[in-house]
Amino acid sequence: MTSQKRFLTVPDVAETLNVTVRQVRALLHSGELRGIQVGGRGIWRIESSELEDYISRQYDRTAIAIAEEQFTHETR
């Protein structure tokens, strides 16, 4: 049984989301993905639960976008 780490690094999150480190940093700077800075050199850590919350919000956004797109197609 492996225990899940509480905090993830930016590269960990990038690998999980299959995006670049730069994209993860942009999400952090925009506030879309919550994280904390530790140390004095801009080192970020993202709590596993925050990543799961972000993913859940993205699923919700996607579902809304799909529903709106279907509604748009139905009214044409």
SEMARMAR-18805 format. One line per field, with one value per atom (N, C-alpha, C, CB): residue number from 1; residue in three letters; atom name; x, y, z. Coordinates in pm, 1 decimal. Each point is the difference from the previous one (the first is absolute). Glycine has a CB too. Layout:
N
pos (NUM/...)
code (ALA/...)
site (CA/...)
xx (X/...)
yy (Y/...)
zz (Z/...)
//
This chain:
76
pos (1/1/1/1/2/2/2/2/3/3/3/3/4/4/4/4/5/5/5/5/6/6/6/6/7/7/7/7/8/8/8/8/9/9/9/9/10/10/10/10/11/11/11/11/12/12/12/12/13/13/13/13/14/14/14/14/15/15/15/15/16/16/16/16/17/17/17/17/18/18/18/18/19/19/19/19/20/20/20/20/21/21/21/21/22/22/22/22/23/23/23/23/24/24/24/24/25/25/25/25/26/26/26/26/27/27/27/27/28/28/28/28/29/29/29/29/30/30/30/30/31/31/31/31/32/32/32/32/33/33/33/33/34/34/34/34/35/35/35/35/36/36/36/36/37/37/37/37/38/38/38/38/39/39/39/39/40/40/40/40/41/41/41/41/42/42/42/42/43/43/43/43/44/44/44/44/45/45/45/45/46/46/46/46/47/47/47/47/48/48/48/48/49/49/49/49/50/50/50/50/51/51/51/51/52/52/52/52/53/53/53/53/54/54/54/54/55/55/55/55/56/56/56/56/57/57/57/57/58/58/58/58/59/59/59/59/60/60/60/60/61/61/61/61/62/62/62/62/63/63/63/63/64/64/64/64/65/65/65/65/66/66/66/66/67/67/67/67/68/68/68/68/69/69/69/69/70/70/70/70/71/71/71/71/72/72/72/72/73/73/73/73/74/74/74/74/75/75/75/75/76/76/76/76)
code (MET/MET/MET/MET/THR/THR/THR/THR/SER/SER/SER/SER/GLN/GLN/GLN/GLN/LYS/LYS/LYS/LYS/ARG/ARG/ARG/ARG/PHE/PHE/PHE/PHE/LEU/LEU/LEU/LEU/THR/THR/THR/THR/VAL/VAL/VAL/VAL/PRO/PRO/PRO/PRO/ASP/ASP/ASP/ASP/VAL/VAL/VAL/VAL/ALA/ALA/ALA/ALA/GLU/GLU/GLU/GLU/THR/THR/THR/THR/LEU/LEU/LEU/LEU/ASN/ASN/ASN/ASN/VAL/VAL/VAL/VAL/THR/THR/THR/THR/VAL/VAL/VAL/VAL/ARG/ARG/ARG/ARG/GLN/GLN/GLN/GLN/VAL/VAL/VAL/VAL/ARG/ARG/ARG/ARG/ALA/ALA/ALA/ALA/LEU/LEU/LEU/LEU/LEU/LEU/LEU/LEU/HIS/HIS/HIS/HIS/SER/SER/SER/SER/GLY/GLY/GLY/GLY/GLU/GLU/GLU/GLU/LEU/LEU/LEU/LEU/ARG/ARG/ARG/ARG/GLY/GLY/GLY/GLY/ILE/ILE/ILE/ILE/GLN/GLN/GLN/GLN/VAL/VAL/VAL/VAL/GLY/GLY/GLY/GLY/GLY/GLY/GLY/GLY/ARG/ARG/ARG/ARG/GLY/GLY/GLY/GLY/ILE/ILE/ILE/ILE/TRP/TRP/TRP/TRP/ARG/ARG/ARG/ARG/ILE/ILE/ILE/ILE/GLU/GLU/GLU/GLU/SER/SER/SER/SER/SER/SER/SER/SER/GLU/GLU/GLU/GLU/LEU/LEU/LEU/LEU/GLU/GLU/GLU/GLU/ASP/ASP/ASP/ASP/TYR/TYR/TYR/TYR/ILE/ILE/ILE/ILE/SER/SER/SER/SER/ARG/ARG/ARG/ARG/GLN/GLN/GLN/GLN/TYR/TYR/TYR/TYR/ASP/ASP/ASP/ASP/ARG/ARG/ARG/ARG/THR/THR/THR/THR/ALA/ALA/ALA/ALA/ILE/ILE/ILE/ILE/ALA/ALA/ALA/ALA/ILE/ILE/ILE/ILE/ALA/ALA/ALA/ALA/GLU/GLU/GLU/GLU/GLU/GLU/GLU/GLU/GLN/GLN/GLN/GLN/PHE/PHE/PHE/PHE/THR/THR/THR/THR/HIS/HIS/HIS/HIS/GLU/GLU/GLU/GLU/THR/THR/THR/THR/ARG/ARG/ARG/ARG)
site (N/CA/C/CB/N/CA/C/CB/N/CA/C/CB/N/CA/C/CB/N/CA/C/CB/N/CA/C/CB/N/CA/C/CB/N/CA/C/CB/N/CA/C/CB/N/CA/C/CB/N/CA/C/CB/N/CA/C/CB/N/CA/C/CB/N/CA/C/CB/N/CA/C/CB/N/CA/C/CB/N/CA/C/CB/N/CA/C/CB/N/CA/C/CB/N/CA/C/CB/N/CA/C/CB/N/CA/C/CB/N/CA/C/CB/N/CA/C/CB/N/CA/C/CB/N/CA/C/CB/N/CA/C/CB/N/CA/C/CB/N/CA/C/CB/N/CA/C/CB/N/CA/C/CB/N/CA/C/CB/N/CA/C/CB/N/CA/C/CB/N/CA/C/CB/N/CA/C/CB/N/CA/C/CB/N/CA/C/CB/N/CA/C/CB/N/CA/C/CB/N/CA/C/CB/N/CA/C/CB/N/CA/C/CB/N/CA/C/CB/N/CA/C/CB/N/CA/C/CB/N/CA/C/CB/N/CA/C/CB/N/CA/C/CB/N/CA/C/CB/N/CA/C/CB/N/CA/C/CB/N/CA/C/CB/N/CA/C/CB/N/CA/C/CB/N/CA/C/CB/N/CA/C/CB/N/CA/C/CB/N/CA/C/CB/N/CA/C/CB/N/CA/C/CB/N/CA/C/CB/N/CA/C/CB/N/CA/C/CB/N/CA/C/CB/N/CA/C/CB/N/CA/C/CB/N/CA/C/CB/N/CA/C/CB/N/CA/C/CB/N/CA/C/CB/N/CA/C/CB/N/CA/C/CB/N/CA/C/CB/N/CA/C/CB/N/CA/C/CB)
xx (83.9/-83.9/88.8/-184.4/164.4/79.1/-84.0/135.4/-73.1/-72.8/22.0/23.5/-126.6/7.4/70.5/-212.1/301.3/69.0/-99.0/216.3/-201.0/-88.8/28.7/-12.9/140.4/37.2/71.1/17.8/-48.6/59.4/85.7/-194.6/295.0/81.7/-66.9/211.7/-162.9/-52.2/19.9/49.2/69.0/14.7/-95.2/238.0/-265.2/-96.3/-136.7/125.3/-169.3/-131.6/-2.0/-33.9/142.1/8.4/-13.2/146.4/-80.3/-7.8/-141.6/242.3/-304.5/-135.5/-98.9/54.4/-41.9/-93.3/42.7/-56.1/175.6/55.5/11.2/-98.1/152.3/25.4/143.9/-246.2/288.9/136.1/8.8/40.1/81.6/26.3/-41.7/191.9/-165.8/-37.5/-151.2/198.7/-276.2/-146.2/-46.0/-20.8/84.3/-35.3/32.2/43.4/71.7/36.1/-100.5/242.7/-289.3/-100.6/-129.7/103.0/-142.4/-120.0/16.6/-47.5/165.5/27.2/-4.7/141.5/-77.4/5.2/-136.9/235.2/-320.3/-134.6/-96.0/40.5/-2.7/-86.9/-96.8/20.0/-17.7/-88.4/35.6/-28.0/155.8/49.8/65.5/35.6/-80.8/54.7/123.0/-228.7/328.0/121.8/63.5/34.0/75.0/73.6/144.2/-150.5/211.2/141.7/77.1/-46.8/151.7/85.3/142.3/-148.4/220.0/135.8/1.4/73.5/42.8/13.0/18.5/93.0/-102.0/28.6/-120.3/231.4/-349.1/-119.5/-28.6/40.8/-7.2/-27.7/-145.8/241.9/-316.3/-143.0/-24.9/-55.3/-46.6/-52.5/-151.3/197.5/-255.3/-144.4/-51.1/13.1/-107.3/-57.8/-80.7/-8.7/18.8/-71.0/-148.5/168.1/-227.3/-143.7/-30.8/-18.9/110.9/-20.1/3.6/103.8/-15.7/4.8/-129.7/250.4/-299.6/-126.4/-115.9/87.2/-87.8/-104.0/7.1/6.8/113.9/18.1/-54.3/204.3/-169.7/-46.7/-152.2/213.5/-272.8/-145.9/-64.5/24.2/34.8/-53.1/10.8/63.6/43.2/16.4/-104.5/246.6/-277.6/-107.1/-132.6/120.6/-148.1/-123.8/-4.3/-9.4/119.8/6.9/-22.1/157.8/-96.5/-13.3/-144.4/236.7/-301.2/-140.1/-88.9/40.1/-15.7/-79.0/24.1/10.5/114.9/32.6/-65.4/217.1/-215.9/-63.5/-150.1/179.9/-241.1/-144.7/-36.5/-11.1/89.5/-27.3/18.5/71.7/29.0/24.3/-115.1/249.8/-298.0/-112.9/-123.8/97.5/-117.4/-114.8/10.4/-19.9/138.6/21.1/-32.4/176.9/-133.4/-27.0/-149.2/228.3/-298.0/-142.9/-82.6/33.7/13.9/-78.7/27.4/0.0/92.7/32.5/-91.1/234.5)
yy (-117.4/117.4/124.3/-124.8/212.3/122.1/116.2/-89.4/173.8/116.8/115.5/-76.9/155.6/114.0/114.3/-71.4/139.7/114.1/113.2/-66.9/139.7/112.9/114.4/-66.6/95.3/110.4/-51.6/151.5/-90.0/-35.6/115.5/-151.5/119.6/102.8/43.1/-94.8/205.1/46.2/-107.3/239.4/-302.6/-107.2/-118.3/68.5/-102.0/-107.1/33.3/-54.9/179.4/43.3/2.8/136.6/-87.8/4.3/-140.8/205.2/-300.4/-138.7/-55.0/-34.3/61.6/-49.1/55.3/-17.9/147.2/65.0/-13.5/160.2/-215.6/-13.7/136.3/-231.3/328.1/134.1/37.1/67.9/49.8/42.9/63.8/34.3/-28.9/67.9/146.3/-157.8/217.3/139.9/19.1/26.4/-120.0/9.4/-11.1/-98.8/12.9/-12.4/130.1/-249.1/306.7/127.6/109.1/-66.1/66.7/98.4/-20.3/9.8/-134.7/-28.9/48.1/-198.8/181.1/45.5/152.3/-203.8/270.3/146.7/61.9/-11.3/-55.5/52.4/-27.9/-32.7/-59.7/-37.0/-112.3/231.4/-279.2/-111.8/-126.1/98.5/-116.5/-112.0/59.7/-150.3/106.8/54.2/-78.0/75.2/-1.4/-60.4/92.9/-123.9/78.9/83.9/12.0/-70.4/183.6/17.5/-28.5/171.9/-248.6/-31.6/43.0/-195.6/235.8/45.1/136.5/-237.9/283.6/133.2/6.9/59.6/-169.0/-0.3/-36.0/-59.4/88.1/-26.7/-147.2/212.4/-294.0/-143.3/-21.7/-61.3/-0.6/-23.7/-143.3/174.8/-190.5/-131.5/7.0/-50.4/-54.7/-6.5/-118.3/105.1/-77.4/-107.2/-92.3/149.9/-278.8/-98.1/31.1/-172.1/212.6/30.6/122.2/-98.8/194.6/117.4/-40.2/147.9/-239.8/-49.1/-71.9/-22.2/-61.2/-70.3/98.1/-197.2/303.1/103.0/69.6/34.0/-2.5/64.1/-90.4/122.6/-249.2/-94.9/-7.9/-132.2/127.5/-4.5/124.3/-137.0/254.5/124.4/-2.1/124.5/-181.9/-7.2/-93.4/45.6/-154.9/-88.3/75.3/-200.4/277.8/78.9/101.8/-30.6/101.9/99.1/-65.5/137.9/-253.2/-71.2/-42.5/-79.7/28.8/-42.3/118.3/-183.4/298.3/119.6/43.5/71.4/-70.0/40.4/-92.5/94.0/-222.9/-96.4/24.5/-170.3/190.1/24.1/127.6/-118.5/223.8/125.7/-15.3/126.3/-199.9/-23.3/-80.3/6.3/-106.5/-78.5/86.8/-207.7/294.1/89.4/92.9/-11.8/62.5/88.4/-72.7/124.8/-249.3/-76.8/-29.2/-102.1/81.7/-30.9/119.8/-168.4/289.7/118.5/51.3/57.7/-114.4/46.4/-60.9/28.8)
zz (0.0/0.0/0.0/121.4/-218.6/-5.4/49.6/-192.8/273.3/49.1/-96.6/240.8/-257.1/-89.5/72.1/-120.1/48.7/58.9/21.5/-111.2/221.6/27.1/-96.7/242.6/-265.4/-87.5/-124.3/198.7/-309.8/-128.0/-49.5/-54.2/-24.8/-63.3/-130.5/104.6/-159.7/-128.9/-107.7/65.4/-74.9/-99.0/23.8/-23.2/150.6/30.7/-58.6/211.7/-189.1/-47.5/-152.4/209.4/-269.1/-146.2/-58.3/13.3/48.0/-47.7/16.3/59.7/53.5/25.4/-101.9/243.5/-273.7/-92.9/-146.1/181.2/-203.0/-134.5/-69.1/-14.8/89.4/-52.1/35.6/22.4/-65.8/29.7/138.3/-244.7/296.0/126.7/-11.9/51.4/-165.4/-23.6/12.8/-152.1/99.3/9.9/145.4/-230.3/307.6/142.1/72.6/-6.7/-21.9/63.3/-36.3/-5.8/-117.9/-41.9/78.1/-230.3/251.4/78.9/144.0/-146.2/201.3/136.5/8.6/38.9/-134.1/1.8/-24.3/-80.5/3.7/-26.8/115.5/-244.3/332.3/110.9/-33.1/77.9/-202.1/-36.5/77.4/-228.1/251.4/79.7/123.3/-204.8/320.8/124.7/42.7/68.8/-23.7/50.0/101.4/-216.1/272.9/94.4/-47.4/192.0/-158.9/-27.7/127.8/-181.2/167.7/114.1/-33.7/69.2/30.9/-24.2/-67.4/-17.6/-16.0/-55.3/-149.8/213.2/-281.8/-143.2/-85.5/56.5/-8.1/-79.1/-20.2/-111.9/210.1/-8.3/38.3/54.5/-143.7/22.1/43.1/-169.8/254.2/36.6/-9.6/153.7/-207.5/-19.4/80.7/-232.9/319.8/80.4/-91.3/205.7/-183.9/-83.4/-9.3/64.6/46.9/-0.2/-86.2/229.5/-237.0/-85.8/-147.1/175.7/-209.6/-137.8/-34.3/13.8/77.2/-24.1/-14.0/127.6/-46.1/-11.2/-135.6/248.9/-293.8/-130.6/-110.9/85.9/-80.6/-101.5/1.5/22.0/94.7/12.7/-61.5/209.4/-181.5/-58.5/-151.5/207.4/-259.8/-145.0/-61.9/26.3/41.8/-47.6/-4.0/94.4/10.1/4.1/-112.8/247.6/-268.8/-108.7/-135.6/137.1/-155.7/-126.6/-22.8/19.9/83.4/-12.4/-35.9/166.7/-104.7/-30.5/-143.8/241.0/-283.0/-136.9/-101.6/81.0/-52.6/-90.8/-4.4/48.5/66.6/5.7/-74.9/221.1/-205.5/-69.6/-149.5/201.9/-241.7/-142.6/-59.7/38.0/32.6/-49.1/-9.3/100.1/-2.3/-2.7/-120.2/251.3/-278.8/-114.4/-129.0/126.0/-139.0/-121.6/-15.4/16.8/92.4/-6.3/-44.1/178.9/-154.2/-32.6/-140.0/239.6/-308.3/-136.2/-101.1/65.3)
//
